[in-house]
Amino acid sequence: MGELPPQVQNLVAQLQQIQQQLQAVTSQKMQIEAMLKETEEALQEAQNSSNDTPIFKVAGSILVKVNKEKVIQELQEKKETYDIRIKTLQRQEERLKERLTDLQKKIQSMLTPQAG
């Protein structure tokens, strides 16, 4: 088939860049989903614990006894933050997938006349 036209080479480079961005966004989303799951489990444990059960929080390399209501509030805020971040990453992921599909179609249409 020979050398690709410069315009197609440019589109292929853009395609590769978007694939890398998509991979990074997907990876980041998976990490935050894992942190969200961990936070939800901690929140459930804190909410289900009796009022006389001590709750400890990691602070650097030590554990510190904390107030149950304060910990529940912190975990709920953290959960909300993770939820928002995941939604943002999902929108970003969808946009990147759309751009990827559009570029693939463009490249295909530019290469199709050469095949005949």
N, C-alpha and C positions, 0 to 999 in steps of 0.2 A: 504494500500500500504506500510505502514511501513516507516522507516527512509530513507531519501534520501542519496545517496552516497555522500561522501565529495566533489568529483569533481563537482557534480550537485549543491550542496549547494554553492560552490565557484562561479559557474556561475550565480546562482540566486542572490547572493550578488552583483556581478558585474552588473547584469541586473538592480537591484534596484538603484545602484549608478548612472548608466547611465540615468535612468529615472529621478533622481533628478537633474542631470546636464542638461538634456534636458528641464526640467521644468524651471530651473533658466535661461537658455539661452533664452527660449521663452518669459519669463516674461521681461527680460532685453530688448529684441527686441521690445516688445510691448511698453515699456516705451520710448524707443528712437524714435519709429515711432510716438508716440504722440508728443514728443518734436519737431520732424521734421515737423509735420503738423502745429504746433503752429508757428514755425519759418517761414514756407512757407507763412502762412497767414499774419504774420507781414511784411515779405518781400514784398508781394503783396500790402499791404496797404501803405508801405513806397514808393514803386515805383509809385503807382497811386496817391499819394498825390501831390498837387501843390507845386511849389517851395516856395511859401510864407506861406505854412502851417507849423507851428512849429512842430517838432518831439521831443518827450521826451523819455528818457531812465531811467529805474529804476536803481538806484545806492544805494544799501543798503535800507534805509527806506525813501529815497527822490527821486524825479524826477528831472532829469537834461536835459536841452535843448541841443540837439545834432545836428550836421551837417547831412543833409539828405544823402549825398554821402557816408559819413563815416559809417552811420548806415546801408545803403544798402550793402556796402562792408562787414561789420561785419556779417550781416545776411546771405549773400551768402557763406561766409567762414564757418559759423556755419552749414548751410545746407549741404555743401560738406562733412564736418566732419561727420554729422549724416548719410548721404548717405553711406559713406565708412564703418562706424560702423555697419549699418544695413546689408550691403553685407557680412561683416565678420561674423556677427552673423548668417546669413542665411546659410553660408557655414558650420559653426560650427554645426548648427541645423541639416543640412543634414547628416553630418558625424555621429552625435550621433544617428540619426534615423537609419542609415545603421548598425551601431554597435549593436543597440538594436534589429533590425531584425535578424542579424546574430546570436546573443546570443540566441534569442528565438528559432531559428531553431536548434541550437546546443543542447539546453536543451530538445527540443521536440524529437530530434533524440536519445538522451541518455535515455529518459524515455520510448520511444516507445517499445523497446524490453522487458521491464519489464511488459508492459500491456498484452502481449500475454502469 
